[in-house]
């Protein structure tokens, strides 16, 4: 596998960020973007394990989704 994509959203209730992998059961969160990046790498490593290096993605892409609410 070459790439895995995470959808990242701000957590409106608790603050920080939540990341969900597309097509995999991987989810993590972090209070800051720096922490989120570390947590995403760790979550991918835990999901694919050390023994399955050939199956682990080479690229981790973070796709930021931002909701904006407008009033009339």
C-alpha positions in Angstrom: 0.0 0.0 0.0 1.4 3.4 -0.9 -0.9 5.9 0.8 -3.5 6.3 3.6 -5.8 9.3 3.9 -7.1 10.7 7.2 -10.1 13.1 7.3 -9.3 15.7 10.0 -11.9 17.9 11.7 -11.8 20.3 14.6 -13.5 18.9 17.7 -16.1 21.6 18.4 -17.1 20.1 21.8 -13.8 19.5 23.4 -11.3 21.5 21.2 -8.4 19.9 19.4 -8.6 17.7 16.3 -10.0 14.3 15.4 -8.6 12.2 12.5 -10.4 9.3 10.9 -8.8 7.0 8.3 -10.7 6.5 5.1 -11.3 2.8 4.4 -9.7 1.6 7.7 -10.8 1.4 11.3 -8.3 3.9 12.5 -9.2 7.0 14.6 -7.2 9.3 16.8 -7.1 12.8 18.2 -4.8 15.5 19.5 -5.1 18.8 21.3 -2.7 20.5 18.8 -1.8 19.8 15.2 1.7 18.7 16.3 0.2 16.2 18.7 -2.3 15.1 16.1 0.5 14.3 13.6 2.3 12.2 16.2 -0.9 10.4 17.2 -1.7 9.6 13.5 1.7 8.1 12.9 1.4 6.1 16.1 -2.1 4.9 15.2 -1.0 3.8 11.7 2.0 2.0 13.2 -0.2 0.2 15.7 -2.8 -0.8 13.1 -0.4 -2.3 10.6 2.1 -3.6 13.2 5.8 -3.8 13.0 5.8 -7.2 11.3 3.7 -6.0 8.4 6.0 -3.3 7.1 5.3 -4.3 3.5 1.6 -3.5 4.0 2.0 -0.3 5.9 1.5 2.9 3.9 4.5 4.9 2.8 2.6 8.2 2.8 0.1 9.5 5.3 -2.1 12.3 4.0 -4.2 14.5 6.3 -7.2 16.0 4.6 -8.5 19.0 6.6 -12.3 19.5 6.5 -13.6 22.8 7.8 -17.3 23.6 8.4 -18.3 27.2 8.2 -21.7 28.4 9.3 -23.1 31.6 7.9 -26.2 33.4 9.1 -28.5 35.5 6.8 
